[in-house]
Amino acid sequence: MPLFGVKLIDHSTGMKCLPIDQVAQAKGATLHDWHAEVVALRAFNHLLLHECLELATSPTSISPIIRRRETNEISELHGLQPFAIHDGLQLHTYSSEAPCGDASMELLMEAQVDATPWPIDQLHSASKKFPGLLRGRESFAELGIVRRKPARADSPQTLSKSCSDKLAMKQCTSLLSSCTSMLINPANAYIESLILPKSQHVAQACDRSFGPHGRMKPVANYQWSGGYTFRPFKVRITEHEFAYSRRSKPTSSKELRTSNVAAVYNSRLQEALVVGRLQGRQKTDLRAASAICSKRMWKTALQVLAALGTPRLLQQISESSHVRRWKECGLFADRQEVKADVRAKALEGWIRNVGDDFEADLEFDALERTSSPSY
């Protein structure tokens, strides 16, 4: 039952990420990156997982977003996933600001009192720990490259890549996260268009960052096994500004303050997050884990597999409960090949944000939420 018309799937806000020295303590329960675009992608995958769970546990259920795949659709070449997004359903995303990183460099230069590119030898010394991976505001002369968050030179170091880089990668891997990709075929899970306010759109920057003739050119004609391909989204503009954007009322840049609070909504959840965890919970409280954190989403994925009784999928992840080892097994070989090719050929300099190794299982009872509302 395909979805007709336009329907909001999720929306989010956010603009912070986790310092690299805290990643190992996250244990899958703290978000590494809660920029709005990343939170929206997580909320989308959260919704997909729960749609899968509903179809798996109730054979008569019908989802407006996903369907069961027919037996003749499933193969090594076209993917072994039991579900697919409905044919004809298009996914569009709106961002009230240009994605941080390469797609916003011209806007960032324009906003400077002196737009002269900063010399490489004047870069903040901390950046030299990660050669070839610049912060968002470093060296304006370097365009078409991978950058990391946050942009400010005086902020804690992270290895979270910019939203421009992550969206560019999603043109190859689809919007599906790792755990969702073992359940849903990626073929219909690509962004159709990215919509930006006119004030946030620089055609040259978007073409360079996302287009088949820019930095993604080396993989522009790639098609991988498992339903993966390079599918560039269209960048469209609108005259409408978000009612609460930084341009909604005259305010000097000195009066603007970043917020450490992120908000996320879809039809199955509503949360406010601080430092990657639920607002109002202590950092050490296991119940502070968001519904869109990796550990919770992997648990839902395992519930789907258990309900489906899919022996091949269950067998491949039964040897270990560590998610890192699952990602290294053959179950994710197609997706890993895509990411490796893109990092090597198009998004060179991409340094993986590793260190958050955690276990996922169906006995994740300690993290069951008891007081945070879901909708």
C-alpha positions, 0 to 999 in steps of 0.5 A, a space after each residue: 500500500 504505497 504512500 500517496 501525497 506528501 507525508 512528514 516521516 521525521 524531523 529533528 534539530 541538533 548541532 553537536 557531536 561527541 569528542 573523540 576521547 569519549 567515544 570508547 565510553 559511549 558503548 552504543 548508548 550515546 550518539 556520536 553525532 547529533 547534527 540535525 541531518 544525522 539525527 533525522 537519518 537515525 529517526 528514519 531508520 528507527 521508524 523502518 526497524 519498527 515497521 519491520 518488527 510490526 510486519 514480522 510479528 503480525 502477518 496481516 499488518 500492512 505498512 505504508 512504507 515497507 513491504 515483504 519482498 517476493 521470493 524471486 526478488 531475493 538473491 546474492 546479486 540483488 540482496 537477501 533482505 526480507 523487506 523493501 521500501 515500496 516502489 514509487 515512494 520517493 524520499 526528500 529531505 529539507 535542511 534549513 541550513 546548508 550541510 556543514 562541510 564542503 557544501 557550505 564553504 562558500 557561504 562560510 567564506 562570505 560570512 567572514 570579515 576577511 574571506 582570504 583563505 587561511 594559510 595551512 601553516 596557521 591551522 590550529 595545531 590540534 588538527 595536525 593530529 589528523 593530517 588531511 582531515 580538516 575542521 569545517 572552518 580551516 583552510 578555505 582554499 581547500 575545496 572538495 575534501 572531507 572535513 570533520 566536525 566541529 568547525 571551531 578550532 577551540 572546540 574538542 577534537 572529534 572524528 565525526 565527518 561533516 554532514 556534506 560528507 555523510 550525505 555524499 556517502 549516503 548517495 552510495 550506501 542509501 539512507 539505511 544504517 548497518 542494522 537496517 541494511 540487513 533487513 531492508 533492500 537498499 534499492 528504494 532507500 536513496 534520497 530523491 532530493 535535498 531541499 535548501 532555502 535559497 539563501 543557503 544554496 550555492 550551486 557550485 558548492 552543491 555540485 562539487 560536494 554531491 554531483 557526479 562531476 564533482 568529487 564523487 566523479 570517481 564512483 559516478 558509474 558504479 553499481 555494486 552487488 546487493 542493490 547498491 549504486 551511486 544515485 545522486 540526489 537533486 538539490 532543489 531550492 525554496 523561497 521559504 525560510 524555516 520560521 526559527 532559522 538564524 535569518 528569521 529576525 535581525 540578530 548579530 552573529 555575536 548574539 547567536 549561541 549554539 545549543 547542546 540540545 537536540 530534538 527528534 520526532 517521528 510517528 513512534 518517538 519524541 525525544 529531547 537529547 543532551 550530549 547524545 542522551 535523553 534530556 533529564 537523565 544522568 549520564 551514568 543512568 542506563 535508561 538515558 539511552 535514546 531510542 535512536 542510539 545504536 544499541 537500542 536499534 540493534 536490539 530492535 533489529 535482533 527482535 525482527 530476526 527472531 520473529 522472522 526466524 531467518 536461519 541464515 541471518 541468525 547464524 551469521 550473527 550468533 557467533 558473537 554479540 559484538 556489533 563490530 564483529 557482525 559488521 566484519 562478517 559476510 552479512 555486510 560484505 556488499 555494504 562494506 565494499 561500497 564504503 571502502 570504494 567511496 572512501 578510497 576513490 571519492 571521499 579520500 581522507 575519510 578516517 573512521 571514527 572507531 572505538 565504540 565497541 559494544 554488545 547487542 542482544 535481546 536481553 537489553 532489559 536494563 535499558 528499557 525506558 520506564 518514564 520517557 514518552 513515546 508517540 
